[in-house]
Amino acid sequence: MAKYLFHGAYTLDGIRGVMKEGGTSRRDAVSRLIGGLGGTLESFYFAFGSDDFYITVDLPDNVSAAAIAMTVGAAGGASSDTIVLLTPEEVDRATKVSVPYRAPGQPK
């Protein structure tokens, strides 16, 4: 499973929904959404500032994460960003991959 961080802000209608139904109700709805795609909710936090929520999840793949982002965006209650999270072990493996790359302006 891949790990993702969703963070974002509620629209006026979205925050009204949270105020009406409560924070635990929103967490439970997100947990059902993630579970329906074969994933698990790791954490759900509300926050002050430019972002209203931070959610970490395990999902089968990027397609599942994209489906969630598009569904949430289309619903209109929130805007969100999706960040792919890497474990330290994944970074270790990435450092061992040879990538053929030439920076702009460098000799060919």
Number of C-alpha atoms within 10 A of each C-alpha: 12 15 21 21 19 19 22 18 20 19 14 11 12 16 16 13 16 15 10 10 11 12 15 11 13 14 17 13 12 18 18 15 15 19 15 10 15 14 21 20 20 13 12 21 12 14 13 7 7 10 15 18 18 17 18 20 22 19 20 14 15 14 10 15 25 12 12 18 16 13 11 14 14 11 10 13 17 19 20 19 13 16 13 12 14 11 9 9 9 10 10 10 9 11 10 8 8 7 8 5 6 9 7 7 6 6 6 6
